[in-house]
Amino acid sequence: MDKISVLATGAVLTMSISLFLSLFLITVKTEYKLSNRLFAFFLVLTALDITGNLGHLLETPLAARVFISSFFFLQLPTFYLYILSVSCLLYTSDAADER
């Protein structure tokens, strides 16, 4: 197996796991809907970013690859909002337990 096929296989495997986990997080019934949706959105953005690196497997025009690569700039703000929502949930649940 050459190096490119190993990288492509790992990228496709990572993308599929991310998409399945994000689908699960969107469909699960829980009280933490905002946190789950933010993390699912982060995983979808990560999968899209990985797709941009598979240009040799998928025949996509340059403009489409640039558009897909621009989703990278949404990943960190989405992850920050996810961490913020989780920490706010932990803080409010601790405050409710003390009462």
Biopython code that builds the backbone (N, CA, C, O; Angstrom):
import numpy as np
from Bio.PDB.StructureBuilder import StructureBuilder

atoms = [
    (1, "MET", "N", (0.840, -1.179, 0.000)),
    (1, "MET", "CA", (0.000, 0.000, 0.000)),
    (1, "MET", "C", (0.882, 1.236, 0.000)),
    (1, "MET", "O", (1.814, 1.358, 0.795)),
    (2, "ASP", "N", (0.576, 2.126, -0.884)),
    (2, "ASP", "CA", (1.393, 3.326, -0.893)),
    (2, "ASP", "C", (0.851, 4.355, 0.088)),
    (2, "ASP", "O", (-0.224, 4.192, 0.667)),
    (3, "LYS", "N", (1.615, 5.401, 0.253)),
    (3, "LYS", "CA", (1.323, 6.394, 1.288)),
    (3, "LYS", "C", (0.011, 7.139, 1.033)),
    (3, "LYS", "O", (-0.721, 7.444, 1.974)),
    (4, "ILE", "N", (-0.285, 7.429, -0.224)),
    (4, "ILE", "CA", (-1.493, 8.193, -0.544)),
    (4, "ILE", "C", (-2.746, 7.395, -0.237)),
    (4, "ILE", "O", (-3.714, 7.959, 0.275)),
    (5, "SER", "N", (-2.763, 6.115, -0.528)),
    (5, "SER", "CA", (-3.965, 5.332, -0.263)),
    (5, "SER", "C", (-4.201, 5.164, 1.240)),
    (5, "SER", "O", (-5.352, 5.104, 1.673)),
    (6, "VAL", "N", (-3.149, 5.089, 2.033)),
    (6, "VAL", "CA", (-3.310, 5.003, 3.489)),
    (6, "VAL", "C", (-3.896, 6.308, 4.032)),
    (6, "VAL", "O", (-4.790, 6.289, 4.878)),
    (7, "LEU", "N", (-3.384, 7.446, 3.537)),
    (7, "LEU", "CA", (-3.918, 8.735, 3.971)),
    (7, "LEU", "C", (-5.363, 8.923, 3.534)),
    (7, "LEU", "O", (-6.182, 9.442, 4.293)),
    (8, "ALA", "N", (-5.675, 8.508, 2.327)),
    (8, "ALA", "CA", (-7.043, 8.635, 1.833)),
    (8, "ALA", "C", (-7.996, 7.739, 2.614)),
    (8, "ALA", "O", (-9.113, 8.145, 2.934)),
    (9, "THR", "N", (-7.564, 6.544, 2.916)),
    (9, "THR", "CA", (-8.405, 5.624, 3.701)),
    (9, "THR", "C", (-8.642, 6.179, 5.095)),
    (9, "THR", "O", (-9.764, 6.128, 5.600)),
    (10, "GLY", "N", (-7.610, 6.702, 5.716)),
    (10, "GLY", "CA", (-7.766, 7.302, 7.044)),
    (10, "GLY", "C", (-8.669, 8.513, 7.016)),
    (10, "GLY", "O", (-9.459, 8.718, 7.938)),
    (11, "ALA", "N", (-8.565, 9.322, 5.970)),
    (11, "ALA", "CA", (-9.410, 10.515, 5.857)),
    (11, "ALA", "C", (-10.867, 10.137, 5.650)),
    (11, "ALA", "O", (-11.751, 10.736, 6.262)),
    (12, "VAL", "N", (-11.132, 9.161, 4.802)),
    (12, "VAL", "CA", (-12.514, 8.722, 4.565)),
    (12, "VAL", "C", (-13.090, 8.095, 5.825)),
    (12, "VAL", "O", (-14.259, 8.315, 6.142)),
    (13, "LEU", "N", (-12.304, 7.329, 6.540)),
    (13, "LEU", "CA", (-12.760, 6.724, 7.793)),
    (13, "LEU", "C", (-13.074, 7.797, 8.837)),
    (13, "LEU", "O", (-14.091, 7.719, 9.526)),
    (14, "THR", "N", (-12.204, 8.788, 8.948)),
    (14, "THR", "CA", (-12.430, 9.884, 9.894)),
    (14, "THR", "C", (-13.670, 10.686, 9.531)),
    (14, "THR", "O", (-14.439, 11.072, 10.412)),
    (15, "MET", "N", (-13.871, 10.938, 8.249)),
    (15, "MET", "CA", (-15.054, 11.679, 7.813)),
    (15, "MET", "C", (-16.331, 10.914, 8.128)),
    (15, "MET", "O", (-17.300, 11.499, 8.614)),
    (16, "SER", "N", (-16.343, 9.621, 7.860)),
    (16, "SER", "CA", (-17.560, 8.849, 8.093)),
    (16, "SER", "C", (-17.881, 8.755, 9.583)),
    (16, "SER", "O", (-19.046, 8.852, 9.970)),
    (17, "ILE", "N", (-16.876, 8.570, 10.409)),
    (17, "ILE", "CA", (-17.119, 8.520, 11.856)),
    (17, "ILE", "C", (-17.623, 9.866, 12.365)),
    (17, "ILE", "O", (-18.523, 9.914, 13.203)),
    (18, "SER", "N", (-17.052, 10.951, 11.869)),
    (18, "SER", "CA", (-17.504, 12.290, 12.285)),
    (18, "SER", "C", (-18.944, 12.539, 11.874)),
    (18, "SER", "O", (-19.728, 13.081, 12.653)),
    (19, "LEU", "N", (-19.296, 12.150, 10.665)),
    (19, "LEU", "CA", (-20.665, 12.369, 10.198)),
    (19, "LEU", "C", (-21.674, 11.499, 10.949)),
    (19, "LEU", "O", (-22.774, 11.954, 11.261)),
    (20, "PHE", "N", (-21.303, 10.248, 11.241)),
    (20, "PHE", "CA", (-22.206, 9.388, 12.015)),
    (20, "PHE", "C", (-22.388, 9.910, 13.445)),
    (20, "PHE", "O", (-23.497, 9.883, 13.978)),
    (21, "LEU", "N", (-21.317, 10.377, 14.056)),
    (21, "LEU", "CA", (-21.418, 10.920, 15.409)),
    (21, "LEU", "C", (-22.244, 12.200, 15.411)),
    (21, "LEU", "O", (-23.038, 12.417, 16.326)),
    (22, "SER", "N", (-22.071, 13.045, 14.410)),
    (22, "SER", "CA", (-22.864, 14.273, 14.356)),
    (22, "SER", "C", (-24.335, 13.955, 14.119)),
    (22, "SER", "O", (-25.202, 14.622, 14.684)),
    (23, "LEU", "N", (-24.634, 12.958, 13.302)),
    (23, "LEU", "CA", (-26.025, 12.548, 13.108)),
    (23, "LEU", "C", (-26.626, 12.034, 14.410)),
    (23, "LEU", "O", (-27.774, 12.343, 14.729)),
    (24, "PHE", "N", (-25.863, 11.259, 15.155)),
    (24, "PHE", "CA", (-26.333, 10.774, 16.452)),
    (24, "PHE", "C", (-26.581, 11.935, 17.419)),
    (24, "PHE", "O", (-27.601, 11.958, 18.108)),
    (25, "LEU", "N", (-25.662, 12.890, 17.473)),
    (25, "LEU", "CA", (-25.812, 14.012, 18.396)),
    (25, "LEU", "C", (-27.023, 14.872, 18.061)),
    (25, "LEU", "O", (-27.637, 15.445, 18.961)),
    (26, "ILE", "N", (-27.371, 14.971, 16.799)),
    (26, "ILE", "CA", (-28.537, 15.758, 16.408)),
    (26, "ILE", "C", (-29.827, 15.032, 16.755)),
    (26, "ILE", "O", (-30.805, 15.672, 17.142)),
    (27, "THR", "N", (-29.851, 13.704, 16.625)),
    (27, "THR", "CA", (-31.097, 12.954, 16.810)),
    (27, "THR", "C", (-31.337, 12.483, 18.240)),
    (27, "THR", "O", (-32.460, 12.087, 18.552)),
    (28, "VAL", "N", (-30.355, 12.506, 19.112)),
    (28, "VAL", "CA", (-30.536, 11.995, 20.469)),
    (28, "VAL", "C", (-31.419, 12.948, 21.284)),
    (28, "VAL", "O", (-31.335, 14.168, 21.144)),
    (29, "LYS", "N", (-32.252, 12.373, 22.120)),
    (29, "LYS", "CA", (-33.132, 13.156, 22.990)),
    (29, "LYS", "C", (-32.421, 13.391, 24.323)),
    (29, "LYS", "O", (-32.171, 12.456, 25.083)),
    (30, "THR", "N", (-32.102, 14.654, 24.587)),
    (30, "THR", "CA", (-31.413, 15.009, 25.820)),
    (30, "THR", "C", (-31.743, 16.452, 26.170)),
    (30, "THR", "O", (-32.308, 17.184, 25.357)),
    (31, "GLU", "N", (-31.391, 16.852, 27.372)),
    (31, "GLU", "CA", (-31.643, 18.229, 27.776)),
    (31, "GLU", "C", (-30.546, 19.181, 27.314)),
    (31, "GLU", "O", (-30.706, 20.396, 27.422)),
    (32, "TYR", "N", (-29.448, 18.660, 26.808)),
    (32, "TYR", "CA", (-28.326, 19.478, 26.359)),
    (32, "TYR", "C", (-28.342, 19.632, 24.835)),
    (32, "TYR", "O", (-27.349, 19.334, 24.172)),
    (33, "LYS", "N", (-29.446, 20.088, 24.292)),
    (33, "LYS", "CA", (-29.591, 20.167, 22.837)),
    (33, "LYS", "C", (-28.620, 21.158, 22.204)),
    (33, "LYS", "O", (-28.051, 20.873, 21.151)),
    (34, "LEU", "N", (-28.426, 22.303, 22.824)),
    (34, "LEU", "CA", (-27.554, 23.312, 22.240)),
    (34, "LEU", "C", (-26.114, 22.806, 22.156)),
    (34, "LEU", "O", (-25.453, 22.970, 21.131)),
    (35, "SER", "N", (-25.640, 22.200, 23.220)),
    (35, "SER", "CA", (-24.273, 21.670, 23.221)),
    (35, "SER", "C", (-24.110, 20.568, 22.182)),
    (35, "SER", "O", (-23.107, 20.520, 21.470)),
    (36, "ASN", "N", (-25.091, 19.691, 22.098)),
    (36, "ASN", "CA", (-25.005, 18.604, 21.122)),
    (36, "ASN", "C", (-25.019, 19.133, 19.696)),
    (36, "ASN", "O", (-24.268, 18.650, 18.848)),
    (37, "ARG", "N", (-25.859, 20.112, 19.428)),
    (37, "ARG", "CA", (-25.938, 20.656, 18.067)),
    (37, "ARG", "C", (-24.674, 21.428, 17.702)),
    (37, "ARG", "O", (-24.213, 21.356, 16.563)),
    (38, "LEU", "N", (-24.116, 22.157, 18.648)),
    (38, "LEU", "CA", (-22.872, 22.878, 18.362)),
    (38, "LEU", "C", (-21.722, 21.904, 18.078)),
    (38, "LEU", "O", (-20.931, 22.123, 17.160)),
    (39, "PHE", "N", (-21.635, 20.838, 18.864)),
    (39, "PHE", "CA", (-20.565, 19.869, 18.631)),
    (39, "PHE", "C", (-20.792, 19.114, 17.329)),
    (39, "PHE", "O", (-19.833, 18.798, 16.625)),
    (40, "ALA", "N", (-22.051, 18.818, 16.999)),
    (40, "ALA", "CA", (-22.352, 18.169, 15.722)),
    (40, "ALA", "C", (-21.974, 19.075, 14.553)),
    (40, "ALA", "O", (-21.435, 18.603, 13.552)),
    (41, "PHE", "N", (-22.250, 20.368, 14.673)),
    (41, "PHE", "CA", (-21.876, 21.318, 13.630)),
    (41, "PHE", "C", (-20.353, 21.390, 13.490)),
    (41, "PHE", "O", (-19.834, 21.474, 12.377)),
    (42, "PHE", "N", (-19.645, 21.357, 14.611)),
    (42, "PHE", "CA", (-18.190, 21.338, 14.579)),
    (42, "PHE", "C", (-17.673, 20.090, 13.866)),
    (42, "PHE", "O", (-16.730, 20.174, 13.079)),
    (43, "LEU", "N", (-18.277, 18.945, 14.133)),
    (43, "LEU", "CA", (-17.840, 17.713, 13.479)),
    (43, "LEU", "C", (-18.126, 17.732, 11.976)),
    (43, "LEU", "O", (-17.328, 17.229, 11.185)),
    (44, "VAL", "N", (-19.255, 18.306, 11.587)),
    (44, "VAL", "CA", (-19.564, 18.418, 10.158)),
    (44, "VAL", "C", (-18.563, 19.349, 9.470)),
    (44, "VAL", "O", (-18.096, 19.061, 8.368)),
    (45, "LEU", "N", (-18.238, 20.461, 10.124)),
    (45, "LEU", "CA", (-17.248, 21.375, 9.558)),
    (45, "LEU", "C", (-15.881, 20.702, 9.423)),
    (45, "LEU", "O", (-15.171, 20.921, 8.442)),
    (46, "THR", "N", (-15.520, 19.894, 10.400)),
    (46, "THR", "CA", (-14.257, 19.169, 10.340)),
    (46, "THR", "C", (-14.267, 18.160, 9.190)),
    (46, "THR", "O", (-13.271, 18.010, 8.482)),
    (47, "ALA", "N", (-15.391, 17.473, 9.007)),
    (47, "ALA", "CA", (-15.499, 16.517, 7.899)),
    (47, "ALA", "C", (-15.413, 17.237, 6.555)),
    (47, "ALA", "O", (-14.800, 16.726, 5.618)),
    (48, "LEU", "N", (-16.020, 18.413, 6.454)),
    (48, "LEU", "CA", (-15.920, 19.189, 5.216)),
    (48, "LEU", "C", (-14.486, 19.651, 4.966)),
    (48, "LEU", "O", (-14.024, 19.681, 3.826)),
    (49, "ASP", "N", (-13.799, 20.004, 6.027)),
    (49, "ASP", "CA", (-12.403, 20.422, 5.885)),
    (49, "ASP", "C", (-11.529, 19.267, 5.411)),
    (49, "ASP", "O", (-10.621, 19.465, 4.603)),
    (50, "ILE", "N", (-11.794, 18.086, 5.901)),
    (50, "ILE", "CA", (-11.046, 16.907, 5.459)),
    (50, "ILE", "C", (-11.361, 16.604, 3.993)),
    (50, "ILE", "O", (-10.483, 16.158, 3.254)),
    (51, "THR", "N", (-12.593, 16.840, 3.570)),
    (51, "THR", "CA", (-12.976, 16.598, 2.181)),
    (51, "THR", "C", (-12.172, 17.479, 1.235)),
    (51, "THR", "O", (-11.832, 17.052, 0.132)),
    (52, "GLY", "N", (-11.866, 18.700, 1.651)),
    (52, "GLY", "CA", (-11.077, 19.586, 0.814)),
    (52, "GLY", "C", (-9.675, 19.070, 0.557)),
    (52, "GLY", "O", (-9.059, 19.429, -0.446)),
    (53, "ASN", "N", (-9.165, 18.243, 1.440)),
    (53, "ASN", "CA", (-7.820, 17.693, 1.274)),
    (53, "ASN", "C", (-7.790, 16.447, 0.393)),
    (53, "ASN", "O", (-6.717, 15.935, 0.073)),
    (54, "LEU", "N", (-8.960, 15.964, 0.002)),
    (54, "LEU", "CA", (-9.022, 14.776, -0.858)),
    (54, "LEU", "C", (-9.226, 15.163, -2.314)),
    (54, "LEU", "O", (-9.968, 14.497, -3.036)),
    (55, "GLY", "N", (-8.579, 16.224, -2.746)),
    (55, "GLY", "CA", (-8.749, 16.730, -4.101)),
    (55, "GLY", "C", (-8.288, 15.751, -5.164)),
    (55, "GLY", "O", (-8.802, 15.780, -6.282)),
    (56, "HIS", "N", (-7.338, 14.887, -4.852)),
    (56, "HIS", "CA", (-6.854, 13.937, -5.847)),
    (56, "HIS", "C", (-7.835, 12.782, -6.054)),
    (56, "HIS", "O", (-7.788, 12.127, -7.095)),
    (57, "LEU", "N", (-8.718, 12.516, -5.095)),
    (57, "LEU", "CA", (-9.710, 11.453, -5.252)),
    (57, "LEU", "C", (-11.002, 11.958, -5.880)),
    (57, "LEU", "O", (-11.602, 11.289, -6.720)),
    (58, "LEU", "N", (-11.417, 13.140, -5.463)),
    (58, "LEU", "CA", (-12.646, 13.724, -5.971)),
    (58, "LEU", "C", (-12.294, 14.817, -6.972)),
    (58, "LEU", "O", (-11.511, 15.718, -6.670)),
    (59, "GLU", "N", (-12.865, 14.734, -8.136)),
    (59, "GLU", "CA", (-12.606, 15.750, -9.146)),
    (59, "GLU", "C", (-13.480, 16.968, -8.867)),
    (59, "GLU", "O", (-14.626, 17.028, -9.312)),
    (60, "THR", "N", (-12.944, 17.927, -8.138)),
    (60, "THR", "CA", (-13.667, 19.157, -7.838)),
    (60, "THR", "C", (-12.904, 20.334, -8.414)),
    (60, "THR", "O", (-11.673, 20.344, -8.409)),
    (61, "PRO", "N", (-13.625, 21.319, -8.909)),
    (61, "PRO", "CA", (-12.936, 22.502, -9.443)),
    (61, "PRO", "C", (-12.262, 23.299, -8.325)),
    (61, "PRO", "O", (-12.563, 23.130, -7.143)),
    (62, "LEU", "N", (-11.358, 24.155, -8.728)),
    (62, "LEU", "CA", (-10.585, 24.930, -7.770)),
    (62, "LEU", "C", (-11.478, 25.848, -6.930)),
    (62, "LEU", "O", (-11.252, 26.002, -5.730)),
    (63, "ALA", "N", (-12.476, 26.448, -7.546)),
    (63, "ALA", "CA", (-13.368, 27.346, -6.812)),
    (63, "ALA", "C", (-14.121, 26.592, -5.716)),
    (63, "ALA", "O", (-14.321, 27.127, -4.625)),
    (64, "ALA", "N", (-14.537, 25.367, -5.992)),
    (64, "ALA", "CA", (-15.235, 24.567, -4.982)),
    (64, "ALA", "C", (-14.303, 24.195, -3.842)),
    (64, "ALA", "O", (-14.707, 24.201, -2.680)),
    (65, "ARG", "N", (-13.053, 23.870, -4.171)),
    (65, "ARG", "CA", (-12.097, 23.529, -3.112)),
    (65, "ARG", "C", (-11.781, 24.731, -2.227)),
    (65, "ARG", "O", (-11.609, 24.586, -1.016)),
    (66, "VAL", "N", (-11.704, 25.914, -2.826)),
    (66, "VAL", "CA", (-11.475, 27.125, -2.038)),
    (66, "VAL", "C", (-12.675, 27.404, -1.142)),
    (66, "VAL", "O", (-12.509, 27.796, 0.013)),
    (67, "PHE", "N", (-13.886, 27.203, -1.666)),
    (67, "PHE", "CA", (-15.098, 27.403, -0.872)),
    (67, "PHE", "C", (-15.158, 26.425, 0.294)),
    (67, "PHE", "O", (-15.506, 26.815, 1.409)),
    (68, "ILE", "N", (-14.829, 25.174, 0.055)),
    (68, "ILE", "CA", (-14.832, 24.170, 1.123)),
    (68, "ILE", "C", (-13.756, 24.492, 2.155)),
    (68, "ILE", "O", (-13.978, 24.323, 3.354)),
    (69, "SER", "N", (-12.602, 24.949, 1.702)),
    (69, "SER", "CA", (-11.524, 25.285, 2.630)),
    (69, "SER", "C", (-11.848, 26.496, 3.493)),
    (69, "SER", "O", (-11.267, 26.660, 4.565)),
    (70, "SER", "N", (-12.761, 27.341, 3.046)),
    (70, "SER", "CA", (-13.120, 28.513, 3.839)),
    (70, "SER", "C", (-13.940, 28.139, 5.076)),
    (70, "SER", "O", (-14.067, 28.950, 5.994)),
    (71, "PHE", "N", (-14.491, 26.936, 5.116)),
    (71, "PHE", "CA", (-15.214, 26.495, 6.305)),
    (71, "PHE", "C", (-14.284, 26.306, 7.499)),
    (71, "PHE", "O", (-14.740, 26.212, 8.639)),
    (72, "PHE", "N", (-12.983, 26.252, 7.238)),
    (72, "PHE", "CA", (-12.007, 26.120, 8.310)),
    (72, "PHE", "C", (-12.131, 27.261, 9.320)),
    (72, "PHE", "O", (-11.922, 27.064, 10.517)),
    (73, "PHE", "N", (-12.471, 28.445, 8.832)),
    (73, "PHE", "CA", (-12.546, 29.617, 9.709)),
    (73, "PHE", "C", (-13.754, 29.579, 10.645)),
    (73, "PHE", "O", (-13.831, 30.386, 11.571)),
    (74, "LEU", "N", (-14.683, 28.676, 10.429)),
    (74, "LEU", "CA", (-15.833, 28.524, 11.328)),
    (74, "LEU", "C", (-15.601, 27.475, 12.405)),
    (74, "LEU", "O", (-16.376, 27.392, 13.358)),
    (75, "GLN", "N", (-14.553, 26.677, 12.272)),
    (75, "GLN", "CA", (-14.340, 25.582, 13.214)),
    (75, "GLN", "C", (-14.020, 26.076, 14.624)),
    (75, "GLN", "O", (-14.660, 25.642, 15.583)),
    (76, "LEU", "N", (-13.066, 26.953, 14.767)),
    (76, "LEU", "CA", (-12.666, 27.402, 16.103)),
    (76, "LEU", "C", (-13.757, 28.200, 16.815)),
    (76, "LEU", "O", (-13.960, 27.979, 18.008)),
    (77, "PRO", "N", (-14.477, 29.124, 16.146)),
    (77, "PRO", "CA", (-15.578, 29.788, 16.853)),
    (77, "PRO", "C", (-16.681, 28.820, 17.279)),
    (77, "PRO", "O", (-17.281, 28.986, 18.341)),
    (78, "THR", "N", (-16.946, 27.815, 16.453)),
    (78, "THR", "CA", (-17.957, 26.820, 16.819)),
    (78, "THR", "C", (-17.501, 26.009, 18.024)),
    (78, "THR", "O", (-18.297, 25.737, 18.922)),
    (79, "PHE", "N", (-16.246, 25.626, 18.052)),
    (79, "PHE", "CA", (-15.725, 24.873, 19.195)),
    (79, "PHE", "C", (-15.725, 25.736, 20.455)),
    (79, "PHE", "O", (-16.009, 25.240, 21.546)),
    (80, "TYR", "N", (-15.410, 27.020, 20.313)),
    (80, "TYR", "CA", (-15.452, 27.939, 21.450)),
    (80, "TYR", "C", (-16.874, 28.055, 21.997)),
    (80, "TYR", "O", (-17.071, 28.027, 23.212)),
    (81, "LEU", "N", (-17.857, 28.185, 21.123)),
    (81, "LEU", "CA", (-19.250, 28.257, 21.575)),
    (81, "LEU", "C", (-19.693, 26.961, 22.240)),
    (81, "LEU", "O", (-20.465, 26.981, 23.199)),
    (82, "TYR", "N", (-19.204, 25.837, 21.730)),
    (82, "TYR", "CA", (-19.517, 24.553, 22.365)),
    (82, "TYR", "C", (-18.950, 24.494, 23.780)),
    (82, "TYR", "O", (-19.660, 24.115, 24.711)),
    (83, "ILE", "N", (-17.687, 24.861, 23.952)),
    (83, "ILE", "CA", (-17.070, 24.857, 25.287)),
    (83, "ILE", "C", (-17.794, 25.825, 26.214)),
    (83, "ILE", "O", (-18.000, 25.530, 27.391)),
    (84, "LEU", "N", (-18.174, 26.974, 25.684)),
    (84, "LEU", "CA", (-18.904, 27.953, 26.473)),
    (84, "LEU", "C", (-20.261, 27.411, 26.915)),
    (84, "LEU", "O", (-20.665, 27.615, 28.060)),
    (85, "SER", "N", (-20.964, 26.725, 26.021)),
    (85, "SER", "CA", (-22.271, 26.183, 26.391)),
    (85, "SER", "C", (-22.139, 25.069, 27.419)),
    (85, "SER", "O", (-22.969, 24.963, 28.322)),
    (86, "VAL", "N", (-21.113, 24.240, 27.299)),
    (86, "VAL", "CA", (-20.907, 23.165, 28.280)),
    (86, "VAL", "C", (-20.545, 23.746, 29.638)),
    (86, "VAL", "O", (-21.054, 23.290, 30.662)),
    (87, "SER", "N", (-19.672, 24.744, 29.660)),
    (87, "SER", "CA", (-19.276, 25.328, 30.948)),
    (87, "SER", "C", (-20.439, 26.068, 31.594)),
    (87, "SER", "O", (-20.560, 26.063, 32.819)),
    (88, "CYS", "N", (-21.296, 26.702, 30.803)),
    (88, "CYS", "CA", (-22.477, 27.363, 31.378)),
    (88, "CYS", "C", (-23.451, 26.342, 31.932)),
    (88, "CYS", "O", (-24.075, 26.574, 32.967)),
    (89, "LEU", "N", (-23.586, 25.210, 31.251)),
    (89, "LEU", "CA", (-24.472, 24.157, 31.758)),
    (89, "LEU", "C", (-23.935, 23.586, 33.060)),
    (89, "LEU", "O", (-24.705, 23.314, 33.981)),
    (90, "LEU", "N", (-22.631, 23.402, 33.148)),
    (90, "LEU", "CA", (-22.044, 22.884, 34.382)),
    (90, "LEU", "C", (-22.192, 23.891, 35.516)),
    (90, "LEU", "O", (-22.462, 23.512, 36.656)),
    (91, "TYR", "N", (-22.017, 25.158, 35.207)),
    (91, "TYR", "CA", (-22.134, 26.193, 36.238)),
    (91, "TYR", "C", (-23.573, 26.291, 36.726)),
    (91, "TYR", "O", (-23.801, 26.394, 37.931)),
    (92, "THR", "N", (-24.547, 26.262, 35.824)),
    (92, "THR", "CA", (-25.950, 26.378, 36.257)),
    (92, "THR", "C", (-26.407, 25.134, 36.998)),
    (92, "THR", "O", (-27.218, 25.238, 37.919)),
    (93, "SER", "N", (-25.909, 23.950, 36.623)),
    (93, "SER", "CA", (-26.311, 22.747, 37.348)),
    (93, "SER", "C", (-25.680, 22.712, 38.737)),
    (93, "SER", "O", (-26.304, 22.221, 39.678)),
    (94, "ASP", "N", (-24.450, 23.223, 38.888)),
    (94, "ASP", "CA", (-23.821, 23.296, 40.212)),
    (94, "ASP", "C", (-24.550, 24.306, 41.098)),
    (94, "ASP", "O", (-24.712, 24.074, 42.296)),
    (95, "ALA", "N", (-24.984, 25.407, 40.528)),
    (95, "ALA", "CA", (-25.712, 26.419, 41.305)),
    (95, "ALA", "C", (-27.073, 25.897, 41.727)),
    (95, "ALA", "O", (-27.555, 26.223, 42.812)),
    (96, "ALA", "N", (-27.699, 25.087, 40.877)),
    (96, "ALA", "CA", (-29.000, 24.530, 41.233)),
    (96, "ALA", "C", (-28.858, 23.465, 42.317)),
    (96, "ALA", "O", (-29.753, 23.313, 43.149)),
    (97, "ASP", "N", (-27.735, 22.715, 42.322)),
    (97, "ASP", "CA", (-27.501, 21.704, 43.352)),
    (97, "ASP", "C", (-27.254, 22.317, 44.723)),
    (97, "ASP", "O", (-27.588, 21.707, 45.738)),
    (98, "GLU", "N", (-26.675, 23.514, 44.768)),
    (98, "GLU", "CA", (-26.371, 24.151, 46.043)),
    (98, "GLU", "C", (-27.612, 24.704, 46.735)),
    (98, "GLU", "O", (-27.611, 24.907, 47.949)),
    (99, "ARG", "N", (-28.658, 24.943, 45.972)),
    (99, "ARG", "CA", (-29.882, 25.493, 46.572)),
    (99, "ARG", "C", (-30.618, 24.488, 47.318)),
    (99, "ARG", "O", (-31.670, 24.786, 47.884)),
]
sb = StructureBuilder()
sb.init_structure("model")
sb.init_model(0)
sb.init_chain("A")
sb.init_seg("    ")
for serial, (resi, resn, name, xyz) in enumerate(atoms, 1):
    if name == "N":
        sb.init_residue(resn, " ", resi, " ")
    sb.init_atom(name, np.array(xyz, "f"), 0.0, 1.0, " ", f" {name:<3s}", serial, name[0])
structure = sb.get_structure()
